[in-house]
């Protein structure tokens, strides 16, 4: 999601290699009208559920999730938020990550905003990863759903299933990062897709990953694939976060409405049965 900007120093951390200006606008208008049942994704492959979070309780399950990055606290990308424990609300089968304009302590600093990040205790190599969610609109908001290798794993292994900038909620960014480090050894490939206002309704974002390729989809429609170099071959964990500010999205302004709500209906992971 954002580690590249931290080390690479670029205001746009994605180094996008492909841009699709409107991939069949009608296809991208597909959205899920109701809460989907827990079932295998449609299509030829047969998938087995390996991780499931439906947010059916009344609080975040800390046996499944850490409320900090696995490497600890660090301010990255010049972001303005403190990740705090009380940024989460679980109710009615929904997790809401709240972005608020209030001071919070993080990484030994006082930050101007508070928000939340969750990192799964579940690690997996290959499979399908899926989230149904609604993202907030507003200058400075930066919601993301991504995979990252463990802190002790050498080299760069990062897959951004989606990133969205709150002042451009119709643009979906997908990226894979790899290389020896996030500086001189950093490489990436990805795309941006212009479609519907993704903050107006819930959508399903998914990634299928095997030894040779990565395939991103929105509401069941493929939007990008990457083959060749950079496909991860190591176990990775799931991250969902709502950043505020930073070199890429910029700071909130007078038009930004607080609190912002990153609403997550479910997060699931699957592996092929064979």
C-alpha positions as CSV (number, residue, x, y, z in Angstrom):
1,X,0.0,0.0,0.0
2,X,2.4,2.6,1.2
3,X,5.8,1.2,2.0
4,X,7.2,2.2,-1.4
5,X,6.6,5.8,-0.8
6,X,8.2,5.6,2.6
7,X,11.5,4.5,1.2
8,X,11.3,5.6,-2.4
9,X,10.4,9.2,-1.6
10,X,8.0,9.6,-4.5
11,X,4.7,11.5,-4.0
12,X,3.1,8.8,-6.2
13,X,4.2,5.4,-4.8
14,X,2.7,3.2,-7.5
15,X,5.0,3.6,-10.7
16,X,2.0,2.3,-12.7
17,X,3.0,0.5,-15.9
18,X,-0.5,0.3,-17.4
19,X,-3.5,2.7,-17.4
20,X,-6.9,1.7,-18.4
21,X,-9.0,4.8,-19.0
22,X,-12.4,3.1,-18.9
23,X,-12.5,-0.7,-19.0
24,X,-16.0,-1.4,-20.4
25,X,-17.8,1.1,-18.2
26,X,-20.8,-1.1,-18.1
27,X,-18.8,-4.0,-16.7
28,X,-17.5,-1.8,-13.9
29,X,-21.0,-0.7,-12.9
30,X,-21.6,-4.2,-11.5
31,X,-22.0,-4.2,-7.7
32,X,-23.4,-6.5,-5.1
33,X,-26.8,-5.5,-4.0
34,X,-27.0,-7.5,-0.8
35,X,-24.7,-9.3,1.6
36,X,-23.1,-12.3,-0.1
37,X,-23.4,-15.7,1.4
38,X,-20.2,-17.6,2.3
39,X,-19.7,-19.7,-0.7
40,X,-17.0,-20.6,-3.2
41,X,-16.3,-17.9,-5.8
42,X,-17.9,-18.7,-9.1
43,X,-15.8,-19.9,-12.1
44,X,-13.9,-23.0,-13.1
45,X,-11.4,-23.3,-10.1
46,X,-12.7,-25.0,-7.0
47,X,-11.9,-22.9,-3.9
48,X,-11.7,-23.9,-0.2
49,X,-12.3,-21.3,2.4
50,X,-9.1,-20.8,4.5
51,X,-9.8,-17.6,6.4
52,X,-13.2,-15.9,7.1
53,X,-14.1,-12.7,8.9
54,X,-17.8,-11.7,8.8
55,X,-17.6,-9.2,11.7
56,X,-20.7,-10.8,13.3
57,X,-19.7,-9.9,16.9
58,X,-19.6,-6.6,18.7
59,X,-15.9,-6.0,18.8
60,X,-12.8,-6.7,16.7
61,X,-11.5,-10.3,17.1
62,X,-7.9,-9.7,18.3
63,X,-7.2,-13.4,17.9
64,X,-7.5,-12.9,14.2
65,X,-6.2,-9.3,13.9
66,X,-3.5,-7.0,15.2
67,X,-4.4,-3.3,15.4
68,X,-0.8,-2.3,14.5
69,X,1.5,-3.2,11.6
70,X,3.4,-6.4,12.4
71,X,6.6,-4.5,12.3
72,X,5.4,-2.1,15.0
73,X,4.6,1.6,14.9
74,X,6.2,3.9,12.3
75,X,5.0,7.0,10.5
76,X,5.2,6.2,6.8
77,X,4.5,8.2,3.6
78,X,4.3,11.4,5.6
79,X,0.8,10.3,6.7
80,X,-1.0,12.3,9.4
81,X,-2.9,9.7,11.4
82,X,-2.2,7.8,14.6
83,X,-3.4,4.2,14.4
84,X,-5.4,3.8,17.6
85,X,-7.2,0.9,19.3
86,X,-10.6,2.7,19.5
87,X,-10.9,3.5,15.7
88,X,-13.1,0.4,15.2
89,X,-16.8,-0.3,15.5
90,X,-18.2,-3.7,14.9
91,X,-22.0,-3.8,14.6
92,X,-24.6,-5.5,12.4
93,X,-22.1,-7.7,10.7
94,X,-19.9,-4.7,9.7
95,X,-16.5,-3.4,10.7
96,X,-16.2,0.4,10.4
97,X,-12.8,1.9,10.6
98,X,-13.3,5.5,11.6
99,X,-11.0,8.4,10.5
100,X,-11.3,11.3,12.9
101,X,-10.0,14.8,13.3
102,X,-8.5,14.4,16.8
103,X,-5.0,14.1,18.2
104,X,-3.6,10.7,18.9
105,X,-0.2,9.3,20.0
106,X,1.6,7.0,17.6
107,X,5.3,6.1,17.1
108,X,6.2,8.5,19.9
109,X,4.6,11.4,18.1
110,X,1.4,13.4,18.4
111,X,-0.6,13.1,15.2
112,X,-3.4,15.4,14.1
113,X,-5.8,12.6,13.1
114,X,-6.7,9.1,14.3
115,X,-7.7,6.0,12.3
116,X,-7.2,2.3,12.2
117,X,-5.2,-0.6,10.6
118,X,-5.8,-4.3,10.9
119,X,-3.3,-7.0,10.1
120,X,-4.3,-10.6,10.0
121,X,-2.5,-13.3,12.0
122,X,-3.3,-15.6,9.1
123,X,-0.5,-16.1,6.5
124,X,-1.0,-17.8,3.2
125,X,0.9,-18.5,0.0
126,X,-1.3,-18.3,-3.2
127,X,-5.1,-18.4,-3.2
128,X,-7.9,-15.9,-3.5
129,X,-8.4,-12.9,-1.3
130,X,-11.7,-11.0,-1.2
131,X,-13.2,-8.0,0.6
132,X,-16.7,-6.5,0.3
133,X,-16.6,-2.9,1.4
134,X,-17.6,0.8,1.0
135,X,-14.8,3.4,1.1
136,X,-15.1,7.0,2.3
137,X,-14.9,10.0,0.1
138,X,-13.1,13.2,1.0
139,X,-9.7,14.8,0.4
140,X,-7.0,13.1,2.3
141,X,-8.6,9.7,2.9
142,X,-6.6,6.7,1.6
143,X,-8.3,3.3,2.2
144,X,-6.5,0.2,1.1
145,X,-6.7,-3.6,1.1
146,X,-3.3,-5.3,0.6
147,X,-1.0,-8.3,1.2
148,X,2.5,-8.1,2.7
149,X,5.2,-10.6,3.6
150,X,6.3,-11.0,7.2
151,X,8.8,-8.5,8.6
152,X,11.6,-11.1,8.7
153,X,11.1,-12.1,5.0
154,X,13.9,-10.8,2.8
155,X,13.3,-8.5,-0.2
156,X,10.1,-6.7,-1.2
157,X,6.8,-8.6,-1.4
158,X,3.7,-6.4,-1.5
159,X,0.4,-6.7,-3.4
160,X,-2.1,-3.8,-3.2
161,X,-5.5,-5.4,-4.0
162,X,-6.9,-1.9,-4.0
163,X,-6.1,1.7,-3.1
164,X,-8.5,4.6,-3.5
165,X,-7.9,8.3,-2.9
166,X,-10.9,9.9,-1.2
167,X,-10.9,12.9,-3.6
168,X,-11.0,10.6,-6.6
169,X,-13.4,7.8,-5.5
170,X,-14.0,6.7,-9.1
171,X,-10.4,5.6,-9.6
172,X,-9.2,2.2,-8.5
173,X,-5.5,1.5,-8.2
174,X,-4.0,-2.0,-8.2
175,X,-0.3,-2.7,-7.8
176,X,2.4,-5.3,-7.1
177,X,5.8,-4.3,-5.7
178,X,8.9,-6.4,-5.6
179,X,12.7,-6.1,-5.6
180,X,15.6,-6.2,-3.1
181,X,14.4,-3.1,-1.2
182,X,12.1,-0.1,-1.5
183,X,14.9,2.2,-2.7
184,X,17.1,1.5,-5.6
185,X,16.0,-2.2,-5.9
186,X,12.2,-1.4,-6.1
187,X,10.1,-2.4,-9.1
188,X,6.3,-2.3,-9.5
189,X,3.5,-3.0,-12.0
190,X,-0.1,-2.1,-11.8
191,X,-3.0,-0.1,-13.3
192,X,-5.6,2.5,-12.5
193,X,-9.2,2.0,-13.6
194,X,-11.9,4.8,-13.8
195,X,-15.4,3.5,-13.2
196,X,-18.3,4.3,-10.8
197,X,-18.1,6.3,-7.6
198,X,-16.7,3.5,-5.3
199,X,-17.7,5.5,-2.2
200,X,-21.4,5.4,-3.2
201,X,-22.0,1.7,-2.6
202,X,-20.5,-1.6,-1.5
203,X,-18.2,-3.4,-4.0
204,X,-16.3,-6.7,-4.0
205,X,-12.5,-6.5,-4.6
206,X,-10.6,-9.7,-5.1
207,X,-7.2,-11.0,-6.0
208,X,-6.3,-14.5,-7.4
209,X,-2.7,-15.4,-6.9
210,X,-0.7,-18.5,-8.0
211,X,2.9,-19.3,-8.8
212,X,2.9,-17.5,-12.1
213,X,0.3,-14.7,-12.0
214,X,-1.8,-12.2,-10.1
215,X,-5.3,-11.4,-11.2
216,X,-7.3,-8.5,-9.8
217,X,-11.1,-8.2,-10.1
218,X,-13.9,-5.7,-9.2
219,X,-17.3,-7.2,-8.7
220,X,-16.3,-10.4,-10.5
221,X,-14.9,-8.6,-13.5
222,X,-11.1,-8.9,-14.2
223,X,-9.4,-5.5,-14.3
224,X,-5.7,-6.3,-14.4
225,X,-3.3,-9.2,-14.4
226,X,0.4,-9.5,-13.9
227,X,2.7,-12.4,-14.9
228,X,6.4,-12.9,-14.8
229,X,8.8,-11.2,-12.4
230,X,7.5,-10.0,-9.1
231,X,4.8,-12.6,-8.4
232,X,5.3,-13.4,-4.7
233,X,6.4,-16.9,-3.7
234,X,6.3,-16.4,0.1
235,X,3.5,-16.4,2.7
236,X,1.7,-13.1,3.1
237,X,-0.8,-11.6,5.5
238,X,-3.8,-9.4,5.0
239,X,-4.0,-5.7,5.8
240,X,-6.9,-3.2,5.7
241,X,-6.3,0.4,6.7
242,X,-7.6,3.9,6.4
243,X,-4.7,6.3,6.1
244,X,-5.2,10.1,6.3
245,X,-2.9,12.5,4.4
246,X,0.5,11.7,3.0
247,X,2.5,12.5,-0.1
248,X,0.1,10.9,-2.5
249,X,-3.4,11.8,-1.3
250,X,-2.4,15.1,0.2
251,X,-3.8,16.5,3.4
252,X,-7.5,16.9,4.3
253,X,-9.0,20.3,3.5
254,X,-12.1,22.3,4.3
255,X,-14.3,20.0,2.2
256,X,-13.3,16.8,4.0
257,X,-16.1,15.5,6.2
258,X,-15.1,13.9,9.5
259,X,-15.5,11.2,10.7
260,X,-14.8,9.2,7.6
261,X,-16.0,5.6,7.5
262,X,-14.3,2.7,5.8
263,X,-17.1,0.0,6.1
264,X,-16.0,-3.6,5.6
265,X,-18.7,-6.3,5.3
266,X,-16.4,-9.3,5.1
267,X,-12.8,-10.4,4.4
268,X,-12.2,-13.9,3.1
269,X,-9.3,-16.0,1.8
270,X,-9.5,-19.3,-0.2
271,X,-7.1,-21.8,-1.7
272,X,-7.6,-24.2,-4.6
273,X,-8.8,-27.6,-3.5
274,X,-6.3,-29.4,-5.7
